[in-house]
Structure formats: structure tokens, C-alpha cells
Amino acid sequence: MVTAEEKGKVRYVMMNEYRTWLDESYFVQQRMAEGRAEGEAKGRAEGEAKGREEGLAEGLQEAVMTAVELRFPTLLDLAQERARKAKTTEALRLVLTGLKTAPNEEVAYHLLNLLAA
């Protein structure tokens, strides 16, 4: 029967003395390279998706401000403030669509306030 203390000593030797040898093995090196490649690909894909979303949001913010500037210039300051605070691209799209068909400044004002909610 092997005592817990002896098992600990064996485990210590294996972890410390064989670690370098194992880390340098071809199999471990290949697995590490595959893991790095997968991580980099995932990070790149997530970064591109986030970049696209941010770019879309910026474009929609500009479109909201342009629509307000052309149709309701007195609300431009409010539009700039609210568009920057918009939480989602869906909200910006909805407000932009509403601004295109808003019959008057009061309706446009209420639409812009939706972006702050």
C-alpha cells in the first residue's frame, strides 16, 4: 500500500521533472498551436462582428441627425444628444423611419425621446 505522502512525492516529481519534457513534445506543441489558432479565429470573428455593429450604429446616428437637420432643424441639438445615447441599432432604425414620415415637429420630438428610454 502506498501512503498519501508517497503519492504526493511521486506527483510532485512527475509535475516538475517531466513537465518540460511533456511541454516540448510534438503532440502537446500541436495541440497548443491548434488552441491558439482557434482562439485567434474566434477573437477575430467576434471583433469583426462588434466592429460591424458599431459602424452600423454610427451610420444610423448620422442618418437620424441628417433627417432631423433637413426636416426639423430646431431639434438638431436634441437629435445629436439622443442619437449618441441610443442603446440599439433597432431603436435608431425605428426612430429614423418615424422621422421620415413625421407630420410635425411635435411627433419628431417624441420620436427622439424614445432613444433616451
C-alpha positions as CSV (number, residue, x, y, z in Angstrom):
1,M,0.0,0.0,0.0
2,V,1.3,3.5,-1.0
3,T,0.8,6.3,1.5
4,A,-0.7,9.6,0.6
5,E,2.6,11.3,1.4
6,E,4.5,9.0,-1.1
7,K,1.8,9.6,-3.7
8,G,2.3,13.4,-3.2
9,K,6.1,13.0,-3.7
10,V,5.6,11.0,-6.9
11,R,3.1,13.5,-8.2
12,Y,5.5,16.4,-7.4
13,V,8.3,14.7,-9.2
14,M,6.1,14.0,-12.2
15,M,4.8,17.5,-12.4
16,N,8.1,19.2,-12.0
17,E,10.6,17.0,-13.7
18,Y,8.6,15.7,-16.6
19,R,6.7,18.9,-17.3
20,T,9.3,20.4,-19.6
21,W,9.7,17.1,-21.4
22,L,5.9,16.9,-22.0
23,D,5.5,20.5,-23.0
24,E,8.2,20.1,-25.6
25,S,6.6,17.0,-27.1
26,Y,5.3,17.2,-30.7
27,F,1.7,16.3,-29.7
28,V,1.5,18.9,-27.0
29,Q,3.0,21.6,-29.3
30,Q,0.5,20.7,-32.0
31,R,-2.4,20.9,-29.5
32,M,-1.2,24.2,-28.2
33,A,-0.9,25.6,-31.7
34,E,-4.4,24.4,-32.6
35,G,-5.8,26.0,-29.5
36,R,-4.1,29.3,-30.2
37,A,-5.4,29.3,-33.8
38,E,-8.9,28.5,-32.7
39,G,-8.7,31.3,-30.1
40,E,-7.4,33.8,-32.6
41,A,-10.1,32.9,-35.1
42,K,-12.8,33.3,-32.6
43,G,-11.5,36.6,-31.3
44,R,-11.1,37.9,-34.9
45,A,-14.7,36.9,-35.7
46,E,-16.1,38.5,-32.6
47,G,-14.1,41.6,-33.2
48,E,-15.3,41.9,-36.7
49,A,-18.9,41.4,-35.7
50,K,-18.6,44.1,-32.9
51,G,-16.9,46.4,-35.4
52,R,-19.7,46.0,-37.9
53,E,-22.4,46.7,-35.3
54,E,-20.5,49.8,-34.1
55,G,-20.2,51.0,-37.7
56,L,-23.9,50.4,-38.3
57,A,-24.8,52.3,-35.2
58,E,-22.6,55.3,-36.2
59,G,-24.2,55.3,-39.6
60,L,-27.7,55.2,-38.2
61,Q,-26.9,58.0,-35.8
62,E,-25.7,60.2,-38.7
63,A,-28.8,59.3,-40.7
64,V,-31.0,60.4,-37.7
65,M,-29.2,63.6,-37.3
66,T,-29.3,64.3,-41.1
67,A,-33.0,63.6,-41.3
68,V,-33.7,65.9,-38.3
69,E,-31.4,68.6,-39.8
70,L,-33.3,68.6,-43.1
71,R,-36.9,68.3,-41.7
72,F,-36.8,69.8,-38.2
73,P,-33.6,71.9,-37.8
74,T,-34.7,73.3,-34.4
75,L,-34.5,69.7,-33.0
76,L,-30.9,69.1,-34.2
77,D,-29.3,69.5,-30.8
78,L,-31.7,67.1,-29.2
79,A,-31.2,64.7,-32.1
80,Q,-27.4,64.7,-31.6
81,E,-27.8,64.1,-27.8
82,R,-30.4,61.3,-28.2
83,A,-28.7,59.6,-31.1
84,R,-25.4,59.2,-29.1
85,K,-27.3,57.7,-26.2
86,A,-29.2,55.2,-28.3
87,K,-28.9,51.7,-26.9
88,T,-29.6,49.6,-30.0
89,T,-29.4,49.9,-33.8
90,E,-33.1,48.7,-33.9
91,A,-34.1,51.8,-31.9
92,L,-32.2,54.0,-34.3
93,R,-33.8,52.4,-37.3
94,L,-37.3,52.7,-35.8
95,V,-36.8,56.4,-35.0
96,L,-35.3,57.1,-38.4
97,T,-38.2,55.5,-40.1
98,G,-40.6,57.6,-38.0
99,L,-38.7,60.8,-38.6
100,K,-39.0,60.3,-42.4
101,T,-42.8,60.3,-42.1
102,A,-43.3,62.5,-39.0
103,P,-46.1,65.0,-39.8
104,N,-44.8,67.7,-37.5
105,E,-42.1,68.8,-35.0
106,E,-44.0,67.5,-32.0
107,V,-44.1,64.0,-33.3
108,A,-40.4,64.2,-34.2
109,Y,-39.7,65.4,-30.7
110,H,-41.4,62.4,-29.1
111,L,-39.7,60.0,-31.5
112,L,-36.3,61.4,-30.5
113,N,-37.2,61.0,-26.8
114,L,-37.7,57.3,-27.5
115,L,-33.9,57.0,-28.0
116,A,-33.3,58.1,-24.4
117,A,-35.5,55.4,-23.0
